[in-house]
């Protein structure tokens, strides 16, 4: 299975740090608790939201701010006969 990077440059296995999660003008009190959290991207859903080990809320590229702090290692298979 080939894994492509999303337009925002993140792929499953990358480690990110959430620098600012949008709080919907103060309506989402949980969002600010995620600022500074780090985690590994486990899933990118059909609309491009990032889900991972940082907690229950999805990171929304273009709305939330994050940085990639570690790229996933490529999985390379070597076959020897």
C-alpha positions in Angstrom: 0.0 0.0 0.0 1.5 3.3 -1.0 1.1 6.1 1.5 0.7 9.6 0.1 1.3 12.8 1.9 -1.8 15.1 2.2 -1.6 18.6 0.8 -0.6 19.9 4.2 2.5 17.6 4.2 1.5 15.2 7.0 1.2 11.5 6.7 0.4 8.7 9.1 3.3 8.0 11.5 4.5 11.7 11.6 4.8 13.2 15.1 3.3 16.7 15.4 3.1 19.4 18.1 -0.2 21.3 18.3 0.7 25.0 18.6 -2.8 26.4 18.5 -6.1 24.6 18.3 -9.0 26.8 17.3 -11.5 27.3 20.1 -14.4 28.6 18.0 -14.3 32.1 19.6 -14.2 30.6 23.2 -17.1 28.2 22.6 -14.9 25.1 22.6 -13.2 25.2 26.1 -11.5 21.8 25.5 -9.5 23.0 22.4 -7.1 25.2 24.3 -6.1 22.3 26.5 -4.5 20.7 23.5 -2.1 23.6 22.8 1.4 22.2 23.2 0.5 18.5 23.1 2.5 16.2 20.9 1.5 12.9 19.3 1.8 10.5 16.4 -0.7 10.8 13.5 -2.6 7.5 13.4 -5.3 8.3 10.9 -6.2 11.0 8.3 -9.9 10.8 7.7 -11.8 11.4 4.5 -12.0 15.1 5.0 -8.3 15.5 5.9 -8.6 15.8 9.7 -5.7 14.3 11.7 -6.4 11.8 14.5 -3.6 10.6 16.8 -2.1 9.9 20.2 -2.5 13.5 21.5 -6.1 12.9 22.7 -9.6 12.8 21.5 -9.9 15.9 19.4 -9.0 15.9 15.7 -6.6 18.5 14.3 -8.0 20.3 11.4 -5.3 21.6 9.0 -6.0 25.1 7.9 -7.9 25.8 11.1 -5.7 24.5 13.8 -1.9 25.2 13.9 0.7 22.5 14.3 4.2 21.7 13.3 5.7 18.4 12.3 8.5 17.6 14.7 9.4 14.1 13.4 8.8 12.5 10.0 7.7 8.9 9.9 10.4 6.5 8.9 9.9 4.9 5.6 9.1 1.2 5.6 11.4 -0.5 3.3 11.3 -4.2 2.7 14.3 -6.1 1.5 13.8 -9.5 0.2 16.7 -11.9 0.1 16.7 -15.3 -1.4 
